[in-house]
Amino acid sequence: MTVMLPAFRIGDLRSFSRRPALAPAPPGAVSLAMGEPDFPTPPPVVEAAVAALRAGNTHYADQKGLPALRAALASRVPAHPGRTWTADDIVVTQGATAALAAVVLAMVGPGDRVVIPEPAYSLYADLVVFAGGTVDFVPLAPDMHWDLDALAAALPGAAMMIFSNPSNPTGVVHRKQELEALGELLDGSDVLVVSDEAYHRLVYPGHVMTSALEIESLRDRTVYVQTFSKTYAMTGWRVGYLTGPREVVDAAAHAHRTYNGSLNTAAQHAALAALDLPDGVVDAMVDRYRQRRELVVAQLSGVPGLHLVPPEGAFYGFLRYHADLPSEGVARELAERGVMVRAGAEYGPSGEGHVRISFAASEDDLRTGLARIAGHLGDARS
């Protein structure tokens, strides 16, 4: 009997990755597991895609993305004194996922060490393993912001550092002072910074979003990764993009065209329409997330055995429980009790003892799910 074995990189991924294969919540259960807006894509975006199809825009697009879309995105990239962004600086990708894959596969090789402050979005480490690199996890400080001393020890000799801001899964917004401190730590080095800013519009009162591209000491070493998924409720459209140092952009474009080719042409026309939406469309969604954030904080506040650092941005809460139980087991037990969450261990070693909840869900589902979480983890602790 012939045995077909996958490439060794797949074996590495299977042994390393903690990312689950997600499925819809079963009947009677509520899902607080998905990092996906529960709002519909705004109608003008849908109508633009339909119009593009009817106009015959059904053929291959430029492999870096429609020139008009890239030009529009270049005009919206965070300000970079001394550099004028152009369409040639942008690569449009199959969501932020493909943007991250393109830069990691283009810039990381066997044996390269990549620093990832964690808990962190689990895709980052998986991509490094896929590229043959070595993951160097650096735990966060107790407040879920960076431990700058730990980073100072880890960064020398690294090829890359990857982070999200606002953060998935912790919900923190890294402050301008943190970013400036990172720039000082990297002075004189060749470390490439990858800043995933997918949740940049989802920032709550009392907190300010600063892009890595706004920090003078980081500008020339930062790859900026962005997506339409979260801001415009366009997860299924799969439109993202990246920009940064030209030599890195060109290498990432080469990687992307090799394994993806052209992005869906009609989806790119839809993305152009999204950029023209009034700010009020996005602001209305952000306000709903703010209300849900307040609901999450209020419902979990004071629950014995549970601790939540109030989310500063994005739509996640990284909930610590005091029970001596593995997070993957807790996630399974909660699923059996009718609420889907993500195990904290998925996001790195120090994610153990946590579960990630998403408040991109209806208020009714949030109340039901949070009550089930509090009830079960309270029982497990007793």
Summary of the structure (lengths in Angstrom):
residues: 382
radius of gyration: 20.7
end to end distance: 53.2
largest distance: 63.7
contacts: 1316
relative contact order: 0.17
helix: 43%
strand: 15%
